[in-house]
Amino acid sequence: MILDLHAHSIKSDDGRAKVQNYCQWIRTRNIPIDGFVLTEHRQFDNESDYGELGREYGLTILKGSEVETEYGHVLVFGVTPALQAEFDFANIRLPLRQVIEACERHGAVPVPCHPGRPRVGMHAHLAEHGVPEGVRIVETLNGGSRDEEDSIAQAMASQYGYRGIGGSDAHIVSHIGRCATRFPHAIHNEQELVAALRAGEFEAVTFRT
C-alpha cells in the first residue's frame, strides 16, 4: 500500500486544495497512491470526517498534523485528544523534546519533515542545538524539495540511522503523490499507520518526473 504522508488542504493557511479535488486528481491522472494523510499546519482537524469521501474514491484519507519546533517542522501521526492536551499545536516555538516525549506517552509518531530545507528543516539546526534524542524517522523524500534538500536529508538519515518516509508536501492539487511511502500491508486508520511506522515496515518512494 502506498500513502502520501504529507499533504495540506485549504484548512492550512497556505493550502489551496480541497480534499475532494485531491481525490479526483489521483483518480483521473492515475496517480499510483492508495491514499494520503492531511497534515495541516499548526493544528489537528478534529471536525472533518473523510470516510465517505474515501469510500467514494476508493482511497484511504487519514489525518495528522505539522507542528513547528526549534529544529524545524515536524509531522505528527496518531494525534489523539490526550496528545492535543499536552502542548499547543499552534505554538511556533515548541521544544522538539516536548513533542517527542508527548508522542511517546500517547502512542504517536513524530517525524521531522523536509529536514534538508534551510530554516524549517532539522539539519539546519544541528550545529546550534545538537543531535536531538528520540528521533527515529525523518522525511527523506519531499515533493516540494529543491536543489540538494533531499540529498541532505538522506545523508543525515544515513549518518544517524533514521528511517525515511516520503510525502508530497502538496499545497495544490497537482502536487499530490509526488513522493510517498510504501507499506507491505493495508492501512485503514491512523492507529494502523502508527503501528506500521513504529514497526519500521515502510520505504520512501518518489514519482517525480
Backbone as a printed PyTorch tensor [residue, N CA C, xyz], in Angstrom:
tensor([[[  0.8570,  -1.1910,   0.0000],
         [  0.0000,   0.0000,   0.0000],
         [  0.8880,   1.2350,   0.0000]],

        [[  0.5300,   2.2230,  -0.8100],
         [  1.3320,   3.4300,  -0.9320],
         [  0.5130,   4.6270,  -0.4730]],

        [[  1.0390,   5.3390,   0.5270],
         [  0.3720,   6.5130,   1.0740],
         [  1.2780,   7.7280,   0.9810]],

        [[  0.7110,   8.8360,   0.5590],
         [  1.3870,  10.1280,   0.6150],
         [  1.1920,  10.6390,   2.0460]],

        [[  2.2830,  10.7230,   2.8010],
         [  2.1680,  11.0220,   4.2320],
         [  2.2390,  12.5090,   4.5700]],

        [[  2.1930,  13.3790,   3.5730],
         [  2.3790,  14.8110,   3.8700],
         [  1.6200,  15.6480,   2.8440]],

        [[  0.4200,  16.0960,   3.2050],
         [ -0.3910,  16.9070,   2.2960],
         [ -1.1850,  17.9320,   3.0910]],

        [[ -1.5060,  19.0340,   2.4400],
         [ -2.2360,  20.1310,   3.0770],
         [ -3.4560,  20.5070,   2.2530]],

        [[ -4.5550,  20.7440,   2.9340],
         [ -5.7750,  21.1840,   2.2630],
         [ -6.0010,  22.6650,   2.5390]],

        [[ -7.1540,  23.1740,   2.1430],
         [ -7.4820,  24.5750,   2.3860],
         [ -7.6130,  24.8810,   3.8780]],

        [[ -7.6150,  23.8720,   4.7250],
         [ -7.6460,  24.1100,   6.1650],
         [ -6.3110,  24.6450,   6.6760]],

        [[ -5.2400,  24.4210,   5.9150],
         [ -3.9620,  25.0400,   6.2440],
         [ -3.9400,  26.4570,   5.6750]],

        [[ -3.2440,  27.3640,   6.3580],
         [ -3.2860,  28.7680,   5.9470],
         [ -2.7290,  29.0020,   4.5510]],

        [[ -1.8250,  28.1340,   4.0970],
         [ -1.2640,  28.3040,   2.7600],
         [ -1.6840,  27.1990,   1.8020]],

        [[ -2.6600,  26.3850,   2.1970],
         [ -3.1500,  25.3200,   1.3380],
         [ -4.2170,  25.8240,   0.3790]],

        [[ -4.1620,  25.3570,  -0.8570],
         [ -5.1170,  25.8220,  -1.8670],
         [ -5.9010,  24.6670,  -2.5000]],

        [[ -5.8660,  23.5050,  -1.8630],
         [ -6.5130,  22.3260,  -2.4470],
         [ -7.6520,  21.8260,  -1.5600]],

        [[ -8.7770,  21.5250,  -2.1920],
         [ -9.8510,  20.8520,  -1.4780],
         [ -9.5880,  19.3480,  -1.5120]],

        [[ -9.9810,  18.6630,  -0.4570],
         [ -9.6930,  17.2350,  -0.3440],
         [-10.3480,  16.4580,  -1.4880]],

        [[-11.5690,  16.8080,  -1.8430],
         [-12.2220,  16.1220,  -2.9570],
         [-11.4440,  16.3030,  -4.2570]],

        [[-10.8560,  17.4630,  -4.4450],
         [-10.0730,  17.7080,  -5.6630],
         [ -8.8110,  16.8600,  -5.6880]],

        [[ -8.2010,  16.6430,  -4.5270],
         [ -7.0820,  15.6980,  -4.4640],
         [ -7.5360,  14.3290,  -4.9530]],

        [[ -8.6700,  13.8760,  -4.4410],
         [ -9.1920,  12.5560,  -4.8150],
         [ -9.4460,  12.4680,  -6.3190]],

        [[-10.0690,  13.4880,  -6.8580],
         [-10.3600,  13.5000,  -8.2890],
         [ -9.0760,  13.4730,  -9.1130]],

        [[ -8.0950,  14.2390,  -8.6930],
         [ -6.8260,  14.2970,  -9.4190],
         [ -6.1360,  12.9340,  -9.4090]],

        [[ -6.1140,  12.2980,  -8.2420],
         [ -5.4730,  10.9860,  -8.1230],
         [ -6.1170,   9.9880,  -9.0750]],

        [[ -7.4300,   9.9900,  -9.1490],
         [ -8.1320,   9.0160,  -9.9740],
         [ -8.0600,   9.3550, -11.4660]],

        [[ -8.2490,  10.6160, -11.8250],
         [ -8.2500,  10.9670, -13.2530],
         [ -6.8510,  10.9190, -13.8500]],

        [[ -5.8410,  11.1630, -13.0420],
         [ -4.4620,  11.1460, -13.5380],
         [ -3.7470,   9.8310, -13.2260]],

        [[ -4.4650,   8.8830, -12.6320],
         [ -3.8910,   7.5800, -12.2890],
         [ -2.6140,   7.7160, -11.4580]],

        [[ -2.6550,   8.5910, -10.4690],
         [ -1.5230,   8.7420,  -9.5570],
         [ -1.3950,   7.4510,  -8.7590]],

        [[ -0.2160,   6.8300,  -8.7210],
         [ -0.0740,   5.4890,  -8.1320],
         [  0.0060,   5.4590,  -6.6120]],

        [[ -0.9570,   6.1070,  -5.9430],
         [ -1.0170,   6.0320,  -4.4880],
         [ -2.3970,   5.5290,  -4.0760]],

        [[ -2.4650,   4.9800,  -2.8720],
         [ -3.7180,   4.4210,  -2.3620],
         [ -4.4070,   5.3360,  -1.3660]],

        [[ -3.7720,   6.4710,  -1.0740],
         [ -4.3590,   7.4070,  -0.1340],
         [ -3.3410,   8.4290,   0.3140]],

        [[ -3.7490,   9.2630,   1.2690],
         [ -2.8670,  10.3270,   1.7320],
         [ -3.2460,  10.7390,   3.1490]],

        [[ -2.3130,  11.4450,   3.7840],
         [ -2.5280,  11.9390,   5.1450],
         [ -2.5280,  13.4600,   5.1020]],

        [[ -3.5550,  14.0600,   5.6480],
         [ -3.6600,  15.5120,   5.7110],
         [ -2.9870,  15.9940,   6.9920]],

        [[ -1.8550,  16.6310,   6.8260],
         [ -1.0500,  17.0930,   7.9600],
         [ -1.1250,  18.6190,   8.0070]],

        [[ -2.2380,  19.1280,   8.4770],
         [ -2.4640,  20.5700,   8.4340],
         [ -1.5020,  21.3050,   9.3750]],

        [[ -1.1150,  22.5020,   8.9760],
         [ -0.1460,  23.2880,   9.7250],
         [ -0.6900,  23.7280,  11.0840]],

        [[  0.1060,  23.4710,  12.1380],
         [ -0.1200,  24.0130,  13.4810],
         [ -1.5220,  23.7440,  14.0280]],

        [[ -2.0680,  22.5840,  13.6940],
         [ -3.4160,  22.2350,  14.1630],
         [ -3.6690,  20.7570,  13.9080]],

        [[ -4.7230,  20.2670,  14.5350],
         [ -5.2690,  18.9690,  14.1520],
         [ -6.7350,  19.1870,  13.8470]],

        [[ -7.1620,  18.7170,  12.7000],
         [ -8.5370,  18.9090,  12.2390],
         [ -9.4520,  17.8920,  12.9210]],

        [[-10.0640,  18.3280,  14.0060],
         [-10.9700,  17.4460,  14.7390],
         [-12.3440,  17.3440,  14.0870]],

        [[-12.6500,  18.2680,  13.2070],
         [-14.0170,  18.3810,  12.7000],
         [-14.3070,  17.4860,  11.5000]],

        [[-13.3710,  17.3920,  10.5810],
         [-13.6660,  16.7520,   9.2940],
         [-13.6520,  15.2310,   9.3790]],

        [[-14.5920,  14.6170,   8.6970],
         [-14.6500,  13.1670,   8.5540],
         [-14.6250,  12.8600,   7.0590]],

        [[-13.5270,  12.2690,   6.6140],
         [-13.3580,  11.9970,   5.1910],
         [-13.6580,  10.5430,   4.8220]],

        [[-14.3100,   9.8300,   5.7260],
         [-14.6000,   8.4260,   5.4780],
         [-15.4450,   8.1970,   4.2380]],

        [[-16.5280,   8.9560,   4.1060],
         [-17.4200,   8.7810,   2.9510],
         [-16.7070,   9.1620,   1.6500]],

        [[-15.9270,  10.2340,   1.6940],
         [-15.1890,  10.6610,   0.5070],
         [-14.1660,   9.6030,   0.1090]],

        [[-13.5040,   9.0350,   1.0990],
         [-12.5420,   7.9810,   0.8170],
         [-13.1880,   6.7630,   0.1840]],

        [[-14.3600,   6.3870,   0.6770],
         [-15.0720,   5.2400,   0.1050],
         [-15.5180,   5.5290,  -1.3200]],

        [[-15.9470,   6.7520,  -1.5790],
         [-16.3980,   7.1300,  -2.9190],
         [-15.2830,   6.9650,  -3.9490]],

        [[-14.0600,   7.3270,  -3.5620],
         [-12.9430,   7.2930,  -4.5000],
         [-12.0150,   6.0930,  -4.2910]],

        [[-12.3440,   5.2540,  -3.3280],
         [-11.5010,   4.1000,  -3.0730],
         [-10.1250,   4.4690,  -2.5620]],

        [[-10.0660,   5.4940,  -1.7050],
         [ -8.8010,   5.9780,  -1.1650],
         [ -8.8440,   6.0100,   0.3630]],

        [[ -7.7050,   5.8160,   0.9690],
         [ -7.5770,   5.9610,   2.4130],
         [ -7.1720,   7.3980,   2.7040]],

        [[ -8.0020,   8.1270,   3.4470],
         [ -7.7210,   9.5220,   3.7890],
         [ -7.5950,   9.6210,   5.3060]],

        [[ -6.3870,   9.8990,   5.7620],
         [ -6.1080,   9.9710,   7.1870],
         [ -5.7200,  11.3950,   7.5720]],

        [[ -5.6170,  11.6210,   8.8860],
         [ -5.2810,  12.9590,   9.3770],
         [ -4.0930,  12.9020,  10.3350]],

        [[ -3.2580,  13.9280,  10.2460],
         [ -2.1480,  14.1110,  11.1700],
         [ -1.9870,  15.6000,  11.4070]],

        [[ -0.7570,  16.0290,  11.6590],
         [ -0.5030,  17.4420,  11.8770],
         [  0.9390,  17.7650,  11.5080]],

        [[  1.2070,  19.0500,  11.2950],
         [  2.5740,  19.5280,  11.1260],
         [  2.7830,  20.6710,  12.1130]],

        [[  3.6800,  20.4490,  13.0650],
         [  3.9400,  21.4510,  14.0940],
         [  5.3220,  22.0470,  13.8840]],

        [[  5.6190,  23.1130,  14.6320],
         [  6.8670,  23.8490,  14.4460],
         [  7.6750,  23.8510,  15.7390]],

        [[  8.9580,  23.5030,  15.6190],
         [  9.8460,  23.4110,  16.7680],
         [ 11.1350,  24.1760,  16.4910]],

        [[ 12.0190,  24.2070,  17.4890],
         [ 13.3070,  24.8760,  17.2920],
         [ 14.1990,  24.1270,  16.3160]],

        [[ 13.8330,  22.8830,  15.9870],
         [ 14.5500,  22.1070,  14.9840],
         [ 13.8700,  22.1450,  13.6130]],

        [[ 12.8390,  22.9460,  13.4830],
         [ 12.0990,  22.9750,  12.2340],
         [ 10.7600,  22.2760,  12.3500]],

        [[ 10.1700,  21.9710,  11.2150],
         [  8.8150,  21.4210,  11.1850],
         [  8.8240,  19.9110,  11.4150]],

        [[  7.7590,  19.4370,  12.0710],
         [  7.6560,  18.0330,  12.4500],
         [  6.2420,  17.5220,  12.1660]],

        [[  6.1440,  16.4500,  11.4080],
         [  4.8630,  15.7800,  11.2040],
         [  4.5450,  14.9420,  12.4370]],

        [[  3.2710,  14.9040,  12.7990],
         [  2.8340,  14.0830,  13.9290],
         [  1.7020,  13.1780,  13.4560]],

        [[  1.9150,  11.8720,  13.6020],
         [  0.9200,  10.8760,  13.2240],
         [  0.3780,  10.1990,  14.4750]],

        [[ -0.9380,   9.9500,  14.4940],
         [ -1.5520,   9.3190,  15.6580],
         [ -2.0050,  10.3240,  16.6970]],

        [[ -2.4690,  11.4820,  16.2390],
         [ -2.9140,  12.5290,  17.1610],
         [ -4.2040,  12.1000,  17.8610]],

        [[ -4.2270,  12.2700,  19.1740],
         [ -5.4020,  11.9570,  19.9970],
         [ -5.7540,  13.1780,  20.8440]],

        [[ -6.9510,  13.1970,  21.4280],
         [ -7.2790,  14.3060,  22.3270],
         [ -6.2880,  14.4420,  23.4750]],

        [[ -5.8000,  13.3260,  23.9900],
         [ -4.8270,  13.3850,  25.0860],
         [ -3.5260,  14.0320,  24.6340]],

        [[ -3.0970,  13.7280,  23.4170],
         [ -1.8770,  14.3490,  22.9040],
         [ -2.0990,  15.8460,  22.6840]],

        [[ -3.2530,  16.2180,  22.1930],
         [ -3.5390,  17.6270,  21.9660],
         [ -3.5140,  18.4290,  23.2740]],

        [[ -3.8250,  17.7730,  24.3690],
         [ -3.8030,  18.4560,  25.6650],
         [ -2.3830,  18.6560,  26.1980]],

        [[ -1.4190,  17.9790,  25.5970],
         [ -0.0330,  18.0350,  26.0830],
         [  0.7000,  19.3070,  25.6600]],

        [[  0.3860,  19.8230,  24.4760],
         [  1.0610,  21.0380,  24.0190],
         [  0.1660,  21.7720,  23.0210]],

        [[  0.4840,  23.0480,  22.8200],
         [ -0.2850,  23.9010,  21.9190],
         [  0.2210,  23.7170,  20.4980]],

        [[ -0.5650,  23.0660,  19.6680],
         [ -0.1530,  22.7900,  18.2920],
         [  0.0920,  24.0900,  17.5140]],

        [[ -0.5050,  25.1980,  17.9260],
         [ -0.3570,  26.4640,  17.2180],
         [  0.9270,  27.2030,  17.5990]],

        [[  1.5930,  26.7610,  18.6320],
         [  2.8340,  27.4010,  19.0840],
         [  3.9380,  27.1660,  18.0510]],

        [[  4.5440,  28.2360,  17.5370],
         [  5.5760,  28.0880,  16.5050],
         [  6.9730,  27.9130,  17.1130]],

        [[  7.0460,  27.8200,  18.4250],
         [  8.3380,  27.6300,  19.0960],
         [  8.2870,  26.4490,  20.0620]],

        [[  7.6780,  25.3910,  19.6460],
         [  7.5890,  24.2080,  20.5020],
         [  8.9710,  23.5790,  20.6810]],

        [[  9.3130,  23.1440,  21.8850],
         [ 10.5380,  22.3790,  22.0640],
         [ 10.3610,  20.9770,  21.4600]],

        [[ 11.2710,  20.5770,  20.5910],
         [ 11.1610,  19.2620,  19.9680],
         [ 11.1250,  18.1710,  21.0200]],

        [[ 11.9010,  18.3260,  22.0570],
         [ 11.9280,  17.3150,  23.1210],
         [ 10.5330,  17.1180,  23.7170]],

        [[  9.8000,  18.2100,  23.9190],
         [  8.4410,  18.1140,  24.4630],
         [  7.5280,  17.3640,  23.5080]],

        [[  7.6430,  17.6510,  22.2300],
         [  6.8180,  16.9760,  21.2370],
         [  7.1150,  15.4780,  21.2140]],

        [[  8.3940,  15.1250,  21.1930],
         [  8.7910,  13.7160,  21.1450],
         [  8.3100,  12.9750,  22.3790]],

        [[  8.5290,  13.5540,  23.5490],
         [  8.1340,  12.8800,  24.7920],
         [  6.6240,  12.7290,  24.8930]],

        [[  5.8750,  13.7470,  24.4510],
         [  4.4180,  13.6510,  24.4770],
         [  3.9350,  12.5720,  23.5140]],

        [[  4.5680,  12.4920,  22.3480],
         [  4.1970,  11.4540,  21.3820],
         [  4.4710,  10.0660,  21.9470]],

        [[  5.5740,   9.9100,  22.6320],
         [  5.8970,   8.6110,  23.2260],
         [  4.8810,   8.2220,  24.2880]],

        [[  4.4380,   9.1850,  25.0660],
         [  3.4630,   8.8870,  26.1200],
         [  2.1060,   8.5000,  25.5550]],

        [[  1.7700,   9.0350,  24.3930],
         [  0.4130,   8.8490,  23.8720],
         [  0.3630,   8.0390,  22.5830]],

        [[  1.4310,   7.3260,  22.2870],
         [  1.4060,   6.3890,  21.1670],
         [  1.4020,   7.0200,  19.8010]],

        [[  1.9210,   8.2300,  19.6800],
         [  2.0060,   8.9040,  18.3960],
         [  3.4290,   8.8160,  17.8470]],

        [[  3.6050,   9.2370,  16.6130],
         [  4.9240,   9.1720,  15.9680],
         [  5.2910,  10.5500,  15.4230]],

        [[  6.4060,  11.1450,  15.9100],
         [  6.8700,  12.4230,  15.3790],
         [  7.9120,  12.2010,  14.2840]],

        [[  7.7910,  12.9550,  13.1930],
         [  8.7100,  12.7920,  12.0610],
         [  9.1470,  14.1720,  11.5540]],

        [[ 10.3790,  14.5910,  11.8210],
         [ 10.8530,  15.8430,  11.2300],
         [ 10.7270,  15.7960,   9.7080]],

        [[ 10.0930,  16.8270,   9.1410],
         [  9.8450,  16.8180,   7.6970],
         [ 10.7690,  17.7970,   6.9800]],

        [[ 10.9050,  17.5790,   5.6680],
         [ 11.8730,  18.3070,   4.8270],
         [ 13.1000,  18.7390,   5.6360]],

        [[ 13.7990,  17.7820,   6.2610],
         [ 14.8950,  18.1300,   7.1760],
         [ 16.1050,  18.7510,   6.4960]],

        [[ 16.1960,  18.6610,   5.1840],
         [ 17.3070,  19.2810,   4.4780],
         [ 17.0330,  20.7020,   4.0370]],

        [[ 15.8690,  21.2290,   4.3820],
         [ 15.4690,  22.5630,   3.9280],
         [ 16.0370,  23.6400,   4.8610]],

        [[ 16.5320,  24.7310,   4.3190],
         [ 17.0220,  25.8170,   5.1760],
         [ 15.9280,  26.3370,   6.1120]],

        [[ 16.3170,  26.6920,   7.3010],
         [ 15.4810,  27.3300,   8.3220],
         [ 14.4060,  26.4270,   8.9090]],

        [[ 13.5980,  25.7560,   8.0800],
         [ 12.4800,  24.9630,   8.6000],
         [ 12.7850,  23.4670,   8.6340]],

        [[ 14.0360,  23.0910,   8.3520],
         [ 14.4300,  21.6850,   8.3710],
         [ 15.3920,  21.3920,   9.5080]],

        [[ 15.3610,  20.1870,  10.0080],
         [ 16.1470,  19.8010,  11.1740],
         [ 17.6540,  19.9610,  10.9760]],

        [[ 18.1520,  19.6160,   9.7820],
         [ 19.5870,  19.6440,   9.5500],
         [ 20.1760,  21.0280,   9.7840]],

        [[ 19.4260,  22.0630,   9.4690],
         [ 19.9090,  23.4300,   9.6020],
         [ 20.1470,  23.8340,  11.0520]],

        [[ 19.6320,  23.0690,  12.0010],
         [ 19.7080,  23.4480,  13.4040],
         [ 20.6020,  22.5230,  14.2340]],

        [[ 21.2080,  21.5380,  13.6050],
         [ 22.0380,  20.5970,  14.3500],
         [ 23.2570,  21.2650,  14.9530]],

        [[ 23.8860,  22.1710,  14.2110],
         [ 25.0910,  22.8260,  14.7240],
         [ 24.7850,  23.6380,  15.9760]],

        [[ 23.6320,  24.2780,  16.0050],
         [ 23.2660,  25.1180,  17.1490],
         [ 22.7490,  24.3090,  18.3280]],

        [[ 21.8840,  23.3270,  18.0550],
         [ 21.1920,  22.6340,  19.1400],
         [ 21.7030,  21.2170,  19.4020]],

        [[ 22.5210,  20.6720,  18.5080],
         [ 22.9680,  19.3000,  18.6660],
         [ 21.9860,  18.3020,  18.0780]],

        [[ 22.3590,  17.0380,  18.1090],
         [ 21.5020,  15.9800,  17.5770],
         [ 20.4260,  15.6590,  18.6080]],

        [[ 19.1630,  15.7920,  18.2600],
         [ 18.1000,  15.5670,  19.2460],
         [ 17.9250,  14.0910,  19.5800]],

        [[ 17.5680,  13.8280,  20.8150],
         [ 17.2810,  12.4610,  21.2250],
         [ 15.8430,  12.1010,  20.8670]],

        [[ 15.6380,  10.8460,  20.5240],
         [ 14.2870,  10.3510,  20.3090],
         [ 13.7930,  10.3820,  18.8780]],

        [[ 14.5540,  10.9960,  17.9620],
         [ 14.1430,  10.9810,  16.5570],
         [ 14.4970,   9.6240,  15.9630]],

        [[ 13.5350,   8.9960,  15.3380],
         [ 13.7630,   7.6800,  14.7310],
         [ 13.4510,   7.6630,  13.2360]],

        [[ 12.5980,   8.5830,  12.8130],
         [ 12.1680,   8.6400,  11.4150],
         [ 12.2290,  10.0870,  10.9590]],

        [[ 12.6830,  10.3140,   9.7270],
         [ 12.6250,  11.6430,   9.1260],
         [ 12.0840,  11.5050,   7.7040]],

        [[ 11.6530,  12.6050,   7.1630],
         [ 11.1560,  12.6060,   5.7910],
         [ 12.3510,  12.7590,   4.8450]],

        [[ 12.6590,  11.7190,   4.1150],
         [ 13.8210,  11.7460,   3.2220],
         [ 13.4640,  12.0730,   1.7820]],

        [[ 12.1840,  11.9770,   1.4400],
         [ 11.7170,  12.3780,   0.1120],
         [ 10.5370,  13.3140,   0.2880]],

        [[ 10.6840,  14.5520,  -0.2120],
         [  9.6410,  15.5560,  -0.0820],
         [  9.3600,  16.1350,  -1.4630]],

        [[  8.0970,  16.1390,  -1.8540],
         [  7.7280,  16.5750,  -3.1920],
         [  7.9920,  18.0320,  -3.4750]],

        [[  8.2010,  18.8370,  -2.4340],
         [  8.4810,  20.2470,  -2.6320],
         [  9.9410,  20.6040,  -2.4930]],

        [[ 10.8090,  19.6020,  -2.3630],
         [ 12.2330,  19.8690,  -2.1600],
         [ 12.8720,  20.4830,  -3.4010]],

        [[ 13.8800,  21.3120,  -3.1560],
         [ 14.6430,  21.9370,  -4.2270],
         [ 16.1220,  21.5820,  -4.0680]],

        [[ 16.8350,  21.7110,  -5.1520],
         [ 18.2910,  21.5370,  -5.1560],
         [ 18.6910,  20.2490,  -4.4340]],

        [[ 19.4990,  20.3770,  -3.3760],
         [ 20.0410,  19.2050,  -2.6910],
         [ 19.3180,  18.8840,  -1.3870]],

        [[ 18.1290,  19.4260,  -1.1990],
         [ 17.4590,  19.2590,   0.0910],
         [ 17.2150,  17.7920,   0.4400]],

        [[ 16.7390,  17.0030,  -0.4960],
         [ 16.5140,  15.5830,  -0.2140],
         [ 17.8280,  14.8440,  -0.0150]],

        [[ 18.8460,  15.2080,  -0.7470],
         [ 20.1610,  14.5680,  -0.5750],
         [ 20.7120,  14.8410,   0.8170]],

        [[ 20.5310,  16.0520,   1.3030],
         [ 20.9600,  16.3970,   2.6650],
         [ 20.1780,  15.5640,   3.6750]],

        [[ 18.8690,  15.4500,   3.4600],
         [ 18.0310,  14.6650,   4.3690],
         [ 18.4470,  13.2010,   4.3820]],

        [[ 18.7190,  12.6480,   3.2070],
         [ 19.1080,  11.2440,   3.1130],
         [ 20.4760,  10.9900,   3.7420]],

        [[ 21.3990,  11.9210,   3.5550],
         [ 22.7180,  11.7770,   4.1660],
         [ 22.6220,  11.8500,   5.6880]],

        [[ 21.7890,  12.7490,   6.1820],
         [ 21.5850,  12.8630,   7.6260],
         [ 20.9570,  11.5910,   8.1800]],

        [[ 19.9680,  11.0600,   7.4720],
         [ 19.3220,   9.8230,   7.9100],
         [ 20.3180,   8.6760,   7.9550]],

        [[ 21.1740,   8.5940,   6.9510],
         [ 22.1900,   7.5460,   6.9190],
         [ 23.1770,   7.7100,   8.0630]],

        [[ 23.5890,   8.9350,   8.3350],
         [ 24.5690,   9.2010,   9.3850],
         [ 24.0520,   8.8290,  10.7640]],

        [[ 22.7870,   9.1240,  11.0270],
         [ 22.2480,   8.9310,  12.3760],
         [ 21.3350,   7.7100,  12.4930]],

        [[ 21.1750,   6.9670,  11.4260],
         [ 20.3980,   5.7430,  11.4940],
         [ 18.8980,   5.9410,  11.5150]],

        [[ 18.4260,   7.0200,  10.9050],
         [ 16.9890,   7.2660,  10.8490],
         [ 16.3570,   6.5020,   9.6860]],

        [[ 15.1280,   6.0460,   9.8770],
         [ 14.3390,   5.5250,   8.7700],
         [ 13.7610,   6.7060,   7.9970]],

        [[ 13.3910,   6.4730,   6.7200],
         [ 12.9080,   7.5600,   5.8880],
         [ 11.5160,   7.3310,   5.3360]],

        [[ 10.6860,   8.3700,   5.3780],
         [  9.3710,   8.3430,   4.7440],
         [  9.3670,   9.3230,   3.5710]],

        [[  8.3040,   9.2420,   2.7570],
         [  8.1220,  10.1730,   1.6530],
         [  6.7510,  10.8030,   1.6940]],

        [[  6.6880,  12.0740,   1.2970],
         [  5.4170,  12.7790,   1.2110],
         [  5.5090,  13.9010,   0.2040]],

        [[  4.3990,  14.2540,  -0.3890],
         [  4.4100,  15.2620,  -1.4470],
         [  4.5770,  16.6750,  -0.9070]],

        [[  4.1280,  16.9060,   0.3390],
         [  4.0580,  18.2690,   0.8750],
         [  3.1840,  19.1250,  -0.0420]],

        [[  2.1430,  18.5040,  -0.5760],
         [  1.2690,  19.1810,  -1.5370],
         [  0.4680,  20.2920,  -0.8730]],

        [[  0.4450,  21.4430,  -1.5390],
         [ -0.4160,  22.5460,  -1.1590],
         [ -1.3930,  22.8770,  -2.2840]],

        [[ -1.1160,  22.3540,  -3.4670],
         [ -2.0120,  22.4880,  -4.6150],
         [ -2.2870,  21.0980,  -5.1750]],

        [[ -3.3970,  20.9700,  -5.8730],
         [ -3.8920,  19.6550,  -6.2920],
         [ -2.8720,  18.8750,  -7.1180]],

        [[ -2.2050,  19.5280,  -8.0490],
         [ -1.3310,  18.8190,  -8.9820],
         [ -0.0580,  18.2740,  -8.3510]],

        [[  0.1920,  18.5940,  -7.0830],
         [  1.4100,  18.1150,  -6.4300],
         [  1.1890,  16.8360,  -5.6090]],

        [[ -0.0520,  16.4250,  -5.4340],
         [ -0.3110,  15.2460,  -4.6040],
         [  0.3430,  14.0110,  -5.2230]],

        [[  0.9500,  13.1900,  -4.3710],
         [  1.5430,  11.9450,  -4.8300],
         [  2.9110,  12.0620,  -5.4580]],

        [[  3.5400,  13.2220,  -5.3980],
         [  4.8860,  13.3390,  -5.9680],
         [  5.8760,  12.4230,  -5.2450]],

        [[  5.7380,  12.3470,  -3.9450],
         [  6.5200,  11.4040,  -3.1390],
         [  5.5550,  10.7310,  -2.1640]],

        [[  5.9040,   9.5320,  -1.7300],
         [  5.0020,   8.7950,  -0.8640],
         [  5.7850,   7.7330,  -0.0930]],

        [[  5.0500,   6.8990,   0.6200],
         [  5.6610,   5.8530,   1.4440],
         [  4.9660,   4.5330,   1.1600]],

        [[  5.7550,   3.5120,   0.8950],
         [  5.2060,   2.1920,   0.5920],
         [  5.2160,   1.3240,   1.8510]],

        [[  4.0720,   0.6930,   2.1140],
         [  3.9150,  -0.2210,   3.2440],
         [  3.5830,  -1.6150,   2.7160]],

        [[  3.9980,  -2.6770,   3.4250],
         [  3.7320,  -4.0280,   2.9390],
         [  2.3050,  -4.5020,   3.1780]],

        [[  1.5740,  -3.7860,   4.0610],
         [  0.2180,  -4.2220,   4.3970],
         [ -0.7520,  -3.0510,   4.2420]],

        [[ -2.0220,  -3.3710,   4.1550],
         [ -3.0560,  -2.3360,   4.0560],
         [ -3.1290,  -1.5340,   5.3530]],

        [[ -3.4150,  -0.2540,   5.2170],
         [ -3.5740,   0.6410,   6.3620],
         [ -4.9300,   1.3240,   6.2220]],

        [[ -5.7590,   1.1850,   7.2420],
         [ -7.1290,   1.6960,   7.1710],
         [ -7.3720,   2.8990,   8.0660]],

        [[ -6.5210,   3.1130,   9.0630],
         [ -6.7560,   4.1920,  10.0210],
         [ -5.4370,   4.6800,  10.6100]],

        [[ -5.5230,   5.7110,  11.4340],
         [ -4.3200,   6.3050,  12.0000],
         [ -3.5860,   5.3400,  12.9300]],

        [[ -4.3320,   4.5020,  13.6300],
         [ -3.6930,   3.5550,  14.5420],
         [ -2.8450,   2.5360,  13.7850]],

        [[ -3.3470,   2.0630,  12.6660],
         [ -2.5710,   1.1240,  11.8500],
         [ -1.3670,   1.8090,  11.2190]],

        [[ -1.5060,   3.0740,  10.8700],
         [ -0.3690,   3.8230,  10.3400],
         [  0.7230,   3.9400,  11.3970]],

        [[  0.3440,   4.3020,  12.6000],
         [  1.3160,   4.4180,  13.6880],
         [  2.0170,   3.0820,  13.9290]],

        [[  1.2480,   1.9950,  13.9350],
         [  1.8390,   0.6690,  14.1720],
         [  2.8550,   0.3260,  13.0910]],

        [[  2.5420,   0.6350,  11.8380],
         [  3.4670,   0.3380,  10.7450],
         [  4.7230,   1.1930,  10.8360]],

        [[  4.5650,   2.4570,  11.1990],
         [  5.7300,   3.3280,  11.3470],
         [  6.6050,   2.8720,  12.5080]],

        [[  5.9910,   2.5160,  13.6120],
         [  6.7650,   2.0550,  14.7730],
         [  7.4820,   0.7390,  14.4840]],

        [[  6.8880,  -0.0780,  13.6330],
         [  7.4940,  -1.3660,  13.2880],
         [  8.6090,  -1.2200,  12.2560]],

        [[  8.6990,  -0.0490,  11.6410],
         [  9.7220,   0.1740,  10.6160],
         [  9.4120,  -0.4930,   9.2910]],

        [[  8.1440,  -0.7880,   9.0770],
         [  7.7460,  -1.5110,   7.8670],
         [  7.3110,  -0.5210,   6.7830]],

        [[  8.2840,   0.1200,   6.1380],
         [  7.9600,   1.1040,   5.1140],
         [  9.2200,   1.5160,   4.3740]],

        [[  9.0000,   2.1500,   3.2230],
         [ 10.1060,   2.7570,   2.4860],
         [  9.5990,   3.9600,   1.7120]],

        [[ 10.4420,   4.9730,   1.6020],
         [ 10.0870,   6.1790,   0.8580],
         [ 10.2130,   5.9220,  -0.6380]],

        [[  9.2470,   6.4420,  -1.4050],
         [  9.2790,   6.2880,  -2.8640],
         [  8.9600,   7.6290,  -3.5020]],

        [[  9.4410,   7.8170,  -4.7410],
         [  9.1650,   9.0610,  -5.4510],
         [  8.5560,   8.7630,  -6.8150]],

        [[  7.6400,   9.6220,  -7.2280],
         [  7.0050,   9.5280,  -8.5390],
         [  7.2300,  10.8150,  -9.3220]],

        [[  8.1880,  11.6160,  -8.8790],
         [  8.5050,  12.8420,  -9.6060],
         [  9.1320,  12.4780, -10.9520]],

        [[  8.7980,  13.2540, -11.9640],
         [  9.3540,  13.0040, -13.2880],
         [ 10.3570,  14.0720, -13.6640]]])
